[in-house]
Amino acid sequence: MLNKMNQGILVDATFGGGGHTARLIEATPTSVRILAFDRDSDAAANVQSDWNRVDFVQRSFGDIEQVLDEKSIYQISGALFDLGVSSHQLDEAERGFSYQRTGPLDMRMGPDAPFSAEEVVNEWSEAELARAIQRYSEERFARRIARAIVQARPIADTTVLADVVKAAVPAATRRTGGHPARRTFQALRIVANDELGELERGLDGALARLAPGGRCVVISYHSLEDRIVKRRFANISKGCECPPDLPVCVCGITPDYEVLTRKPVLPTEAEIARNPRARSAKMRVVERLAA
């Protein structure tokens, strides 16, 4: 979706291991520069020494507009957001993202995160925990899990937390739908990093700076992220505001953007076989129209 860009600046908003940036370098001419964002300091090590077209910034993508202003960049040719936690972060137990590996209750994607998961788990009230778990993971047993967490305090590591959550979920439910702690860990990660707030800010910043013909591509992995992206894209591409019963448009409002994916693009079976974590991925794309 971004390989047709032949000039200007592309933003890789979620650099991570550098996989998307590497593909962009291969797919675009040397006239295209790439501005890569990641709030995780570990990501800087993944910038290859011969990537002279890449400018890496250790900042959250929620700061896109601020960083563009600092660099005197007023338009971009495209932006790519690959949301959620990276494979690198999941695979390192000491980061605390995984319910399958023993590690500290951290879950911070970078030093700018509001607080660690340990603070949420051991200091928030039962009511606050229940609301967060239900809101950010749509977990139907959020109250039971929150009560169990409070009763088990202090909780020191990810394995203990995963066991507490598992025990709080009814036995019949544990046998289906993957690990019972998956949703709770997702909610804690989202809270610790203000992920949905960062997404809203970053998305608005990237869309505001898109040049005519520029595209914004977002890959999300759960319904809360996808809902934000879907609604934002729908709002900026709706155009006409006339009542639906009018036979012709009289307001004269034309959209500045066009959604190129009326339905989200889903991974193929082959893609899932290569990367099982892509199973829940949904991709949406919007393009800024010429003035």
Backbone as CSV, one residue per row, in Angstrom:
resi,resn,N_x,N_y,N_z,CA_x,CA_y,CA_z,C_x,C_y,C_z
1,MET,0.813,-1.212,0.000,0.000,0.000,0.000,0.854,1.273,0.000
2,LEU,2.109,1.155,0.446,2.998,2.317,0.460,4.125,2.190,-0.554
3,ASN,4.156,1.067,-1.274,5.291,0.846,-2.189,5.213,1.695,-3.453
4,LYS,4.088,2.399,-3.661,3.964,3.254,-4.841,4.507,4.661,-4.588
5,MET,4.874,4.950,-3.359,5.399,6.269,-3.047,6.807,6.408,-3.631
6,ASN,7.046,7.481,-4.369,8.359,7.625,-5.025,9.115,8.877,-4.606
7,GLN,8.577,9.573,-3.606,9.284,10.740,-3.084,8.736,11.096,-1.711
8,GLY,9.433,11.994,-1.035,8.955,12.467,0.253,9.395,11.603,1.412
9,ILE,8.626,11.683,2.502,8.974,11.015,3.760,7.861,10.057,4.162
10,LEU,8.248,8.816,4.463,7.330,7.821,5.000,7.619,7.665,6.489
11,VAL,6.573,7.574,7.266,6.709,7.368,8.707,6.416,5.915,9.043
12,ASP,7.409,5.230,9.631,7.168,3.921,10.241,6.955,4.207,11.713
13,ALA,5.682,4.242,12.114,5.345,4.702,13.457,5.665,3.677,14.539
14,THR,5.878,2.426,14.142,6.131,1.346,15.103,7.305,0.522,14.597
15,PHE,8.508,1.054,14.740,9.694,0.463,14.135,9.982,-0.951,14.632
16,GLY,9.986,-1.158,15.947,10.195,-2.485,16.512,11.492,-3.126,16.046
17,GLY,11.375,-4.294,15.409,12.540,-4.998,14.898,13.030,-4.493,13.564
18,GLY,12.335,-3.525,12.982,12.765,-2.923,11.723,12.290,-3.650,10.488
19,GLY,11.414,-4.637,10.643,10.958,-5.413,9.495,10.217,-4.598,8.456
20,HIS,9.305,-3.744,8.906,8.552,-2.921,7.954,9.460,-1.899,7.280
21,THR,10.355,-1.300,8.047,11.284,-0.329,7.459,12.144,-0.993,6.390
22,ALA,12.614,-2.205,6.658,13.425,-2.927,5.677,12.652,-3.141,4.385
23,ARG,11.380,-3.496,4.499,10.555,-3.705,3.303,10.321,-2.400,2.556
24,LEU,10.138,-1.305,3.299,9.942,-0.009,2.657,11.202,0.421,1.901
25,ILE,12.354,0.154,2.474,13.611,0.482,1.791,13.723,-0.291,0.483
26,GLU,13.348,-1.570,0.513,13.416,-2.400,-0.684,12.418,-1.948,-1.753
27,ALA,11.246,-1.479,-1.305,10.145,-1.220,-2.236,10.096,0.195,-2.776
28,THR,10.913,1.093,-2.241,10.831,2.497,-2.651,12.179,2.990,-3.166
29,PRO,12.158,4.008,-4.041,13.424,4.548,-4.570,14.187,5.335,-3.517
30,THR,15.419,5.675,-3.824,16.280,6.375,-2.874,15.791,7.793,-2.570
31,SER,14.872,8.287,-3.377,14.321,9.624,-3.126,13.360,9.638,-1.935
32,VAL,12.977,8.465,-1.443,12.071,8.357,-0.298,12.888,8.181,0.977
33,ARG,12.616,9.012,1.966,13.260,8.880,3.270,12.254,8.316,4.270
34,ILE,12.762,7.660,5.298,11.899,7.008,6.279,12.203,7.557,7.665
35,LEU,11.162,8.020,8.325,11.266,8.495,9.699,10.654,7.420,10.591
36,ALA,11.490,6.758,11.396,11.049,5.614,12.190,10.905,5.999,13.660
37,PHE,9.754,5.636,14.237,9.467,5.923,15.635,9.435,4.632,16.452
38,ASP,9.951,4.689,17.668,9.721,3.635,18.650,10.075,4.172,20.024
39,ARG,9.193,3.965,20.983,9.442,4.464,22.332,10.389,3.548,23.100
40,ASP,10.645,2.355,22.569,11.509,1.364,23.212,12.964,1.602,22.817
41,SER,13.826,1.839,23.804,15.238,2.107,23.508,15.925,0.918,22.854
42,ASP,15.438,-0.307,23.093,16.034,-1.494,22.483,15.909,-1.475,20.959
43,ALA,14.898,-0.778,20.449,14.651,-0.786,19.002,15.770,-0.116,18.219
44,ALA,16.475,0.815,18.831,17.540,1.539,18.126,18.612,0.594,17.599
45,ALA,18.837,-0.511,18.305,19.863,-1.473,17.888,19.498,-2.178,16.590
46,ASN,18.232,-2.084,16.171,17.788,-2.755,14.952,17.929,-1.890,13.699
47,VAL,18.422,-0.682,13.859,18.670,0.189,12.699,19.993,-0.233,12.057
48,GLN,19.944,-0.679,10.810,21.144,-1.161,10.128,22.070,0.001,9.769
49,SER,23.363,-0.255,9.823,24.350,0.799,9.590,24.290,1.368,8.177
50,ASP,23.809,0.572,7.207,23.758,1.045,5.817,22.403,1.657,5.451
51,TRP,21.548,1.846,6.432,20.245,2.457,6.162,20.383,3.979,6.219
52,ASN,21.020,4.547,5.203,21.261,5.990,5.226,20.015,6.814,4.907
53,ARG,18.930,6.136,4.571,17.665,6.843,4.321,16.760,6.870,5.549
54,VAL,17.223,6.278,6.645,16.375,6.115,7.829,16.825,7.047,8.949
55,ASP,15.855,7.750,9.510,16.082,8.603,10.677,15.273,8.006,11.816
56,PHE,15.950,7.432,12.816,15.262,6.787,13.940,15.075,7.781,15.078
57,VAL,13.863,7.789,15.643,13.535,8.680,16.749,12.978,7.844,17.896
58,GLN,13.625,7.904,19.055,13.109,7.178,20.215,12.039,8.024,20.894
59,ARG,10.860,7.974,20.313,9.694,8.700,20.835,8.456,7.872,20.541
60,SER,7.424,8.085,21.293,6.141,7.458,21.023,5.531,8.054,19.758
61,PHE,4.793,7.236,19.012,4.152,7.784,17.807,3.047,8.774,18.143
62,GLY,2.674,8.846,19.416,1.732,9.885,19.815,2.318,11.278,19.668
63,ASP,3.652,11.360,19.555,4.346,12.647,19.406,4.657,12.971,17.942
64,ILE,4.017,12.312,17.007,4.369,12.484,15.590,4.376,13.944,15.168
65,GLU,3.299,14.653,15.425,3.247,16.051,14.968,4.333,16.895,15.624
66,GLN,4.582,16.682,16.903,5.603,17.453,17.603,6.985,17.190,16.997
67,VAL,7.277,15.903,16.723,8.574,15.558,16.138,8.705,16.134,14.730
68,LEU,7.637,16.063,13.941,7.677,16.634,12.594,7.940,18.133,12.646
69,ASP,7.317,18.811,13.603,7.578,20.239,13.764,9.043,20.498,14.133
70,GLU,9.576,19.677,15.043,10.964,19.843,15.459,11.933,19.665,14.295
71,LYS,11.547,18.826,13.335,12.394,18.554,12.188,12.008,19.391,10.967
72,SER,11.097,20.340,11.159,10.614,21.212,10.074,10.080,20.401,8.892
73,ILE,9.322,19.347,9.203,8.671,18.521,8.189,7.176,18.814,8.263
74,TYR,6.614,19.316,7.187,5.224,19.753,7.236,4.273,18.846,6.469
75,GLN,4.818,17.952,5.646,3.995,16.965,4.958,4.745,15.643,4.890
76,ILE,3.984,14.547,4.940,4.562,13.227,4.767,3.825,12.506,3.647
77,SER,4.508,11.572,3.006,3.913,10.836,1.884,3.145,9.609,2.329
78,GLY,3.374,9.177,3.542,2.665,8.006,4.037,3.049,7.697,5.465
79,ALA,2.206,6.883,6.123,2.477,6.471,7.503,1.987,5.044,7.699
80,LEU,2.744,4.286,8.456,2.405,2.895,8.758,2.414,2.690,10.263
81,PHE,1.307,2.163,10.785,1.191,1.809,12.194,0.940,0.308,12.293
82,ASP,1.847,-0.410,12.942,1.652,-1.835,13.226,1.539,-1.931,14.744
83,LEU,0.303,-1.989,15.231,0.037,-1.759,16.647,0.323,-2.975,17.528
84,GLY,0.213,-2.752,18.838,0.383,-3.841,19.789,1.830,-4.032,20.197
85,VAL,2.046,-5.099,20.949,3.378,-5.406,21.466,4.178,-6.145,20.407
86,SER,5.479,-5.886,20.343,6.318,-6.528,19.328,6.740,-7.920,19.782
87,SER,7.126,-8.741,18.822,7.594,-10.090,19.148,8.792,-10.035,20.084
88,HIS,9.670,-9.066,19.850,10.861,-8.906,20.687,10.455,-8.669,22.142
89,GLN,9.465,-7.831,22.363,9.041,-7.529,23.719,8.375,-8.734,24.377
90,LEU,7.576,-9.472,23.609,6.931,-10.665,24.144,7.935,-11.744,24.528
91,ASP,8.983,-11.855,23.719,9.938,-12.952,23.902,10.932,-12.714,25.039
92,GLU,11.045,-11.470,25.519,11.976,-11.174,26.604,11.224,-11.164,27.932
93,ALA,11.465,-12.204,28.732,10.725,-12.366,29.985,10.859,-11.160,30.907
94,GLU,12.036,-10.518,30.893,12.257,-9.411,31.829,11.415,-8.177,31.508
95,ARG,10.792,-8.151,30.321,9.920,-7.022,29.994,8.543,-7.177,30.642
96,GLY,8.178,-8.395,31.007,6.939,-8.615,31.743,5.673,-8.627,30.923
97,PHE,5.779,-8.767,29.610,4.587,-8.758,28.756,3.912,-10.129,28.665
98,SER,4.670,-11.179,28.885,4.179,-12.524,28.609,3.650,-13.220,29.856
99,TYR,2.481,-13.835,29.722,1.930,-14.639,30.814,2.499,-16.059,30.783
100,GLN,3.332,-16.358,29.797,3.916,-17.692,29.668,5.364,-17.758,30.155
101,ARG,5.936,-16.607,30.505,7.314,-16.551,30.982,7.365,-15.761,32.293
102,THR,8.189,-16.217,33.210,8.309,-15.534,34.497,9.157,-14.270,34.358
103,GLY,8.611,-13.168,34.807,9.328,-11.900,34.736,8.673,-10.888,35.645
104,PRO,9.280,-9.721,35.796,8.705,-8.669,36.644,7.440,-8.102,36.014
105,LEU,6.586,-7.543,36.850,5.353,-6.932,36.344,5.666,-5.523,35.845
106,ASP,6.236,-5.465,34.660,6.659,-4.189,34.095,5.686,-3.754,32.990
107,MET,5.857,-4.316,31.789,4.992,-4.072,30.626,5.129,-2.676,30.035
108,ARG,6.121,-1.914,30.440,6.314,-0.590,29.842,7.023,-0.735,28.499
109,MET,6.495,-0.069,27.491,7.110,-0.114,26.163,8.273,0.861,26.052
110,GLY,8.357,1.789,26.967,9.426,2.775,26.943,9.426,3.569,28.231
111,PRO,10.447,4.383,28.446,10.550,5.160,29.686,9.471,6.224,29.828
112,ASP,8.747,6.510,28.751,7.698,7.527,28.805,6.350,6.960,29.243
113,ALA,6.280,5.655,29.499,5.019,5.043,29.926,4.568,5.652,31.251
114,PRO,3.267,5.875,31.439,2.780,6.531,32.660,3.167,5.805,33.940
115,PHE,3.108,4.467,33.925,3.474,3.672,35.099,3.611,2.220,34.686
116,SER,4.129,1.399,35.586,4.320,-0.019,35.283,3.060,-0.809,35.635
117,ALA,2.978,-2.029,35.116,1.861,-2.897,35.453,1.872,-3.257,36.937
118,GLU,3.050,-3.281,37.554,3.159,-3.606,38.975,2.380,-2.603,39.826
119,GLU,2.446,-1.342,39.451,1.701,-0.319,40.191,0.199,-0.537,40.063
120,VAL,-0.249,-0.878,38.868,-1.676,-1.110,38.640,-2.140,-2.319,39.439
121,VAL,-1.389,-3.413,39.335,-1.786,-4.671,39.976,-1.794,-4.553,41.502
122,ASN,-0.812,-3.892,42.072,-0.661,-3.894,43.530,-1.168,-2.643,44.242
123,GLU,-1.522,-1.599,43.487,-1.924,-0.351,44.143,-3.330,0.126,43.784
124,TRP,-3.829,-0.244,42.623,-5.160,0.219,42.249,-6.229,-0.478,43.097
125,SER,-7.352,0.204,43.273,-8.456,-0.388,44.022,-9.101,-1.501,43.203
126,GLU,-9.858,-2.333,43.878,-10.554,-3.426,43.187,-11.483,-2.885,42.106
127,ALA,-12.180,-1.801,42.401,-13.108,-1.229,41.423,-12.361,-0.687,40.203
128,GLU,-11.235,-0.014,40.448,-10.440,0.522,39.335,-9.897,-0.602,38.464
129,LEU,-9.413,-1.656,39.104,-8.898,-2.808,38.351,-9.992,-3.442,37.499
130,ALA,-11.147,-3.651,38.107,-12.248,-4.288,37.378,-12.652,-3.466,36.165
131,ARG,-12.754,-2.144,36.341,-13.128,-1.273,35.219,-12.083,-1.345,34.105
132,ALA,-10.810,-1.306,34.473,-9.749,-1.332,33.462,-9.727,-2.654,32.707
133,ILE,-9.843,-3.757,33.434,-9.805,-5.071,32.785,-11.001,-5.241,31.863
134,GLN,-12.171,-4.800,32.303,-13.364,-4.934,31.460,-13.289,-4.021,30.244
135,ARG,-12.855,-2.789,30.451,-12.843,-1.816,29.356,-11.808,-2.152,28.292
136,TYR,-10.618,-2.540,28.717,-9.517,-2.694,27.770,-9.312,-4.117,27.267
137,SER,-10.091,-5.057,27.779,-9.980,-6.410,27.240,-11.342,-7.042,26.994
138,GLU,-12.416,-6.354,27.418,-13.775,-6.878,27.283,-13.887,-8.251,27.944
139,GLU,-13.185,-8.383,29.087,-13.178,-9.626,29.863,-14.456,-9.715,30.692
140,ARG,-15.257,-10.764,30.482,-16.545,-10.868,31.180,-16.415,-11.222,32.652
141,PHE,-15.231,-11.727,33.048,-15.016,-12.064,34.456,-14.118,-11.028,35.147
142,ALA,-14.185,-9.799,34.681,-13.296,-8.748,35.180,-13.429,-8.547,36.682
143,ARG,-14.646,-8.559,37.217,-14.833,-8.335,38.652,-14.232,-9.462,39.477
144,ARG,-14.430,-10.690,39.032,-13.871,-11.840,39.752,-12.342,-11.781,39.730
145,ILE,-11.786,-11.412,38.591,-10.329,-11.342,38.458,-9.769,-10.234,39.335
146,ALA,-10.412,-9.077,39.320,-9.948,-7.953,40.140,-9.987,-8.313,41.621
147,ARG,-11.045,-8.976,42.049,-11.157,-9.380,43.452,-10.038,-10.356,43.821
148,ALA,-9.752,-11.301,42.935,-8.703,-12.287,43.193,-7.327,-11.628,43.257
149,ILE,-7.093,-10.646,42.384,-5.806,-9.941,42.385,-5.606,-9.204,43.706
150,VAL,-6.621,-8.491,44.165,-6.516,-7.740,45.412,-6.263,-8.685,46.590
151,GLN,-6.948,-9.822,46.602,-6.783,-10.784,47.694,-5.397,-11.429,47.692
152,ALA,-4.769,-11.514,46.520,-3.469,-12.186,46.405,-2.288,-11.240,46.599
153,ARG,-2.517,-9.969,46.790,-1.426,-9.003,46.915,-0.541,-9.292,48.122
154,PRO,0.771,-8.964,48.002,1.436,-8.402,46.821,1.783,-9.478,45.798
155,ILE,1.629,-9.136,44.523,1.951,-10.041,43.431,3.267,-9.583,42.822
156,ALA,4.237,-10.477,42.770,5.599,-10.073,42.424,5.969,-10.267,40.970
157,ASP,5.375,-11.258,40.278,5.835,-11.525,38.912,4.688,-11.992,38.021
158,THR,4.997,-12.158,36.758,3.993,-12.480,35.745,3.395,-13.867,35.929
159,THR,4.203,-14.834,36.346,3.695,-16.187,36.532,2.665,-16.241,37.650
160,VAL,2.959,-15.566,38.752,2.010,-15.527,39.866,0.710,-14.859,39.427
161,LEU,0.825,-13.743,38.726,-0.378,-13.053,38.254,-1.188,-13.946,37.323
162,ALA,-0.524,-14.620,36.387,-1.228,-15.498,35.452,-1.970,-16.604,36.196
163,ASP,-1.348,-17.143,37.244,-1.995,-18.201,38.028,-3.196,-17.661,38.803
164,VAL,-3.074,-16.442,39.329,-4.185,-15.826,40.066,-5.380,-15.617,39.134
165,VAL,-5.106,-15.106,37.948,-6.192,-14.874,36.978,-6.827,-16.194,36.557
166,LYS,-5.995,-17.168,36.278,-6.512,-18.482,35.855,-7.432,-19.086,36.906
167,ALA,-7.044,-18.980,38.169,-7.856,-19.541,39.244,-9.170,-18.795,39.429
168,ALA,-9.202,-17.521,39.032,-10.417,-16.716,39.205,-11.463,-16.982,38.135
169,VAL,-11.026,-17.547,37.021,-11.932,-17.809,35.899,-12.595,-19.171,36.092
170,PRO,-13.907,-19.291,35.846,-14.580,-20.580,36.005,-13.894,-21.705,35.226
171,ALA,-13.869,-22.886,35.808,-13.147,-24.020,35.231,-13.597,-24.327,33.812
172,ALA,-14.880,-24.239,33.548,-15.381,-24.563,32.207,-14.830,-23.603,31.161
173,THR,-14.629,-22.359,31.549,-14.118,-21.341,30.626,-12.635,-21.545,30.347
174,ARG,-11.902,-22.065,31.310,-10.457,-22.240,31.148,-10.104,-23.182,30.007
175,ARG,-11.045,-24.059,29.652,-10.736,-25.098,28.661,-10.877,-24.618,27.221
176,THR,-11.337,-23.397,27.015,-11.515,-22.872,25.657,-10.959,-21.462,25.558
177,GLY,-10.613,-21.046,24.345,-10.247,-19.654,24.093,-8.853,-19.243,24.485
178,GLY,-7.942,-20.193,24.615,-6.573,-19.825,24.949,-6.378,-19.623,26.439
179,HIS,-5.232,-19.079,26.813,-4.889,-18.904,28.223,-5.828,-17.898,28.889
180,PRO,-6.374,-18.231,30.063,-7.320,-17.325,30.732,-6.751,-15.956,31.078
181,ALA,-5.420,-15.854,31.178,-4.813,-14.574,31.560,-4.555,-13.651,30.375
182,ARG,-4.763,-14.137,29.177,-4.403,-13.358,27.985,-5.088,-11.987,27.973
183,ARG,-6.366,-11.951,28.219,-7.106,-10.687,28.157,-6.672,-9.723,29.270
184,THR,-6.468,-10.255,30.456,-6.066,-9.394,31.571,-4.695,-8.778,31.314
185,PHE,-3.750,-9.569,30.807,-2.428,-9.033,30.481,-2.529,-7.949,29.407
186,GLN,-3.406,-8.171,28.426,-3.622,-7.159,27.391,-4.110,-5.858,28.012
187,ALA,-5.079,-5.950,28.905,-5.634,-4.743,29.537,-4.576,-4.009,30.341
188,LEU,-3.768,-4.734,31.102,-2.731,-4.096,31.916,-1.692,-3.410,31.045
189,ARG,-1.341,-4.040,29.940,-0.365,-3.446,29.009,-0.920,-2.158,28.404
190,ILE,-2.177,-2.174,28.005,-2.801,-0.996,27.409,-2.844,0.152,28.418
191,VAL,-3.203,-0.159,29.657,-3.264,0.854,30.698,-1.886,1.439,30.973
192,ALA,-0.894,0.562,31.164,0.448,1.020,31.527,1.046,1.953,30.488
193,ASN,0.717,1.726,29.230,1.323,2.507,28.148,0.382,3.526,27.507
194,ASP,-0.842,3.652,28.051,-1.843,4.557,27.467,-1.945,4.325,25.956
195,GLU,-2.046,3.070,25.568,-1.962,2.729,24.157,-3.078,3.336,23.307
196,LEU,-4.294,3.365,23.822,-5.392,3.895,23.014,-5.292,5.419,22.886
197,GLY,-4.864,6.075,23.938,-4.643,7.521,23.850,-3.525,7.848,22.878
198,GLU,-2.442,7.069,22.931,-1.334,7.271,21.999,-1.790,7.038,20.564
199,LEU,-2.629,6.024,20.353,-3.128,5.739,19.005,-3.944,6.915,18.475
200,GLU,-4.834,7.457,19.288,-5.654,8.584,18.841,-4.794,9.789,18.477
201,ARG,-3.819,10.091,19.328,-2.949,11.244,19.065,-2.066,11.013,17.840
202,GLY,-1.488,9.824,17.750,-0.606,9.532,16.627,-1.341,9.483,15.306
203,LEU,-2.509,8.886,15.315,-3.309,8.786,14.100,-3.725,10.168,13.615
204,ASP,-4.209,10.999,14.520,-4.604,12.356,14.139,-3.413,13.141,13.603
205,GLY,-2.256,12.977,14.234,-1.063,13.692,13.782,-0.632,13.278,12.395
206,ALA,-0.625,11.976,12.139,-0.214,11.483,10.824,-1.197,11.903,9.740
207,LEU,-2.485,11.799,10.015,-3.499,12.162,9.025,-3.438,13.649,8.696
208,ALA,-3.184,14.472,9.699,-3.119,15.915,9.474,-1.952,16.298,8.580
209,ARG,-0.878,15.503,8.572,0.322,15.843,7.806,0.420,15.104,6.470
210,LEU,-0.546,14.253,6.158,-0.484,13.534,4.881,-0.566,14.501,3.706
211,ALA,0.331,14.340,2.743,0.274,15.115,1.505,-0.812,14.536,0.597
212,PRO,-1.343,15.317,-0.352,-2.291,14.757,-1.320,-1.709,13.515,-1.987
213,GLY,-2.501,12.447,-2.018,-2.026,11.174,-2.555,-1.347,10.309,-1.523
214,GLY,-1.085,10.863,-0.342,-0.443,10.102,0.724,-1.407,9.136,1.372
215,ARG,-0.860,8.056,1.919,-1.683,7.016,2.520,-1.273,6.737,3.959
216,CYS,-2.261,6.397,4.770,-2.027,5.962,6.137,-2.515,4.525,6.262
217,VAL,-1.620,3.635,6.673,-1.920,2.206,6.806,-1.848,1.839,8.280
218,VAL,-2.901,1.182,8.792,-2.919,0.781,10.198,-3.234,-0.704,10.299
219,ILE,-2.370,-1.426,11.005,-2.597,-2.840,11.295,-2.879,-2.950,12.789
220,SER,-4.081,-3.414,13.135,-4.465,-3.539,14.544,-4.691,-5.009,14.875
221,TYR,-4.725,-5.287,16.194,-4.796,-6.678,16.638,-5.920,-6.964,17.624
222,HIS,-6.657,-5.960,18.023,-7.846,-6.239,18.830,-8.909,-5.185,18.545
223,SER,-10.111,-5.487,18.969,-11.282,-4.712,18.556,-11.234,-3.260,19.005
224,LEU,-10.643,-2.974,20.169,-10.602,-1.594,20.646,-9.769,-0.720,19.718
225,GLU,-8.608,-1.217,19.299,-7.772,-0.483,18.349,-8.500,-0.317,17.023
226,ASP,-9.037,-1.427,16.506,-9.684,-1.394,15.192,-10.877,-0.451,15.184
227,ARG,-11.595,-0.394,16.296,-12.767,0.490,16.379,-12.345,1.958,16.272
228,ILE,-11.255,2.323,16.941,-10.752,3.694,16.862,-10.370,4.040,15.430
229,VAL,-9.642,3.141,14.772,-9.180,3.383,13.403,-10.369,3.468,12.445
230,LYS,-11.290,2.530,12.562,-12.460,2.506,11.675,-13.273,3.795,11.788
231,ARG,-13.521,4.228,13.001,-14.323,5.436,13.208,-13.598,6.683,12.723
232,ARG,-12.291,6.746,12.980,-11.528,7.924,12.546,-11.510,8.012,11.032
233,PHE,-11.267,6.906,10.365,-11.248,6.897,8.912,-12.628,7.243,8.350
234,ALA,-13.677,6.733,8.971,-15.036,7.020,8.502,-15.355,8.505,8.651
235,ASN,-14.950,9.105,9.764,-15.249,10.515,10.014,-14.567,11.440,9.012
236,ILE,-13.314,11.153,8.679,-12.586,12.072,7.803,-12.922,11.862,6.332
237,SER,-13.638,10.789,6.014,-13.935,10.501,4.602,-15.414,10.631,4.269
238,LYS,-16.220,11.139,5.207,-17.663,11.120,4.963,-18.145,12.216,4.018
239,GLY,-17.476,13.362,3.957,-17.861,14.404,3.004,-19.227,14.986,3.276
240,CYS,-20.133,14.807,2.320,-21.469,15.421,2.348,-22.173,15.244,3.690
241,GLU,-22.751,16.385,4.188,-23.466,16.365,5.456,-24.945,16.663,5.285
242,CYS,-25.455,16.523,4.058,-26.881,16.757,3.803,-27.730,15.653,4.435
243,PRO,-28.968,15.972,4.809,-29.883,14.938,5.306,-30.031,13.825,4.265
244,PRO,-30.134,12.581,4.693,-30.193,11.456,3.750,-31.403,11.459,2.821
245,ASP,-32.462,12.210,3.179,-33.651,12.211,2.335,-33.576,13.234,1.192
246,LEU,-32.496,14.053,1.140,-32.344,14.988,0.031,-31.887,14.250,-1.219
247,PRO,-32.522,14.511,-2.374,-32.152,13.770,-3.597,-30.775,14.148,-4.138
248,VAL,-30.329,15.395,-3.873,-29.010,15.828,-4.341,-28.297,16.576,-3.227
249,CYS,-26.976,16.610,-3.305,-26.181,17.314,-2.308,-26.309,18.823,-2.492
250,VAL,-26.585,19.541,-1.411,-26.655,20.995,-1.465,-25.603,21.644,-0.568
251,CYS,-24.914,20.828,0.258,-23.942,21.415,1.189,-22.604,21.684,0.501
252,GLY,-22.319,20.952,-0.564,-21.083,21.169,-1.312,-19.824,20.681,-0.622
253,ILE,-19.972,19.941,0.462,-18.795,19.450,1.194,-18.276,18.179,0.525
254,THR,-17.030,18.204,0.145,-16.405,17.017,-0.447,-15.340,16.491,0.517
255,PRO,-15.171,15.186,0.560,-14.205,14.613,1.508,-12.761,14.908,1.104
256,ASP,-11.899,15.020,2.091,-10.471,15.195,1.851,-9.738,13.860,1.814
257,TYR,-10.412,12.791,2.275,-9.795,11.468,2.354,-10.721,10.424,1.759
258,GLU,-10.130,9.329,1.302,-10.906,8.193,0.805,-10.404,6.915,1.482
259,VAL,-11.336,6.159,2.046,-10.979,4.884,2.645,-10.807,3.863,1.519
260,LEU,-9.646,3.239,1.447,-9.358,2.279,0.379,-9.717,0.852,0.761
261,THR,-10.060,0.643,2.024,-10.431,-0.692,2.511,-11.792,-0.605,3.168
262,ARG,-12.854,-0.824,2.420,-14.195,-0.753,2.993,-14.373,-1.801,4.085
263,LYS,-13.723,-2.934,3.902,-13.643,-3.949,4.945,-12.164,-4.155,5.256
264,PRO,-11.841,-4.488,6.497,-10.420,-4.660,6.819,-9.806,-5.819,6.043
265,VAL,-8.538,-5.664,5.701,-7.797,-6.733,5.033,-7.288,-7.689,6.098
266,LEU,-7.583,-8.972,5.925,-7.201,-9.989,6.906,-6.030,-10.814,6.389
267,PRO,-5.251,-11.410,7.280,-4.112,-12.221,6.831,-4.562,-13.495,6.142
268,THR,-3.767,-13.947,5.189,-4.055,-15.210,4.515,-3.605,-16.370,5.402
269,GLU,-4.048,-17.569,5.057,-3.630,-18.746,5.811,-2.120,-18.923,5.749
270,ALA,-1.529,-18.603,4.601,-0.073,-18.724,4.459,0.638,-17.749,5.392
271,GLU,0.106,-16.519,5.510,0.713,-15.522,6.401,0.598,-15.955,7.859
272,ILE,-0.535,-16.537,8.204,-0.734,-17.014,9.573,0.201,-18.177,9.878
273,ALA,0.408,-19.041,8.886,1.324,-20.174,9.079,2.746,-19.687,9.340
274,ARG,3.152,-18.602,8.642,4.493,-18.052,8.843,4.605,-17.308,10.162
275,ASN,3.505,-16.665,10.564,3.515,-15.865,11.787,2.169,-16.007,12.500
276,PRO,2.039,-16.975,13.400,0.754,-17.212,14.080,0.219,-15.994,14.817
277,ARG,1.096,-15.076,15.227,0.637,-13.882,15.940,-0.137,-12.929,15.044
278,ALA,-0.087,-13.167,13.732,-0.820,-12.314,12.791,-2.282,-12.721,12.657
279,ARG,-2.685,-13.784,13.321,-4.032,-14.324,13.138,-5.127,-13.278,13.349
280,SER,-4.968,-12.427,14.343,-6.018,-11.455,14.666,-5.820,-10.103,13.990
281,ALA,-4.850,-9.995,13.090,-4.533,-8.704,12.473,-5.633,-8.234,11.516
282,LYS,-5.864,-6.915,11.522,-6.779,-6.278,10.576,-6.085,-5.022,10.034
283,MET,-6.085,-4.877,8.723,-5.425,-3.720,8.114,-6.454,-2.817,7.463
284,ARG,-6.340,-1.522,7.742,-7.190,-0.507,7.119,-6.298,0.572,6.519
285,VAL,-6.751,1.140,5.388,-5.947,2.113,4.660,-6.827,3.282,4.238
286,VAL,-6.292,4.499,4.399,-6.970,5.696,3.923,-5.987,6.525,3.112
287,GLU,-6.513,7.242,2.109,-5.665,8.063,1.243,-6.185,9.491,1.247
288,ARG,-5.253,10.443,1.298,-5.656,11.856,1.212,-5.831,12.222,-0.261
289,LEU,-6.934,12.814,-0.567,-7.253,13.155,-1.957,-6.541,14.430,-2.377
290,ALA,-6.361,14.547,-3.666,-5.737,15.755,-4.209,-6.633,16.967,-3.952
291,ALA,-6.016,18.110,-3.724,-6.776,19.322,-3.426,-7.563,19.777,-4.649
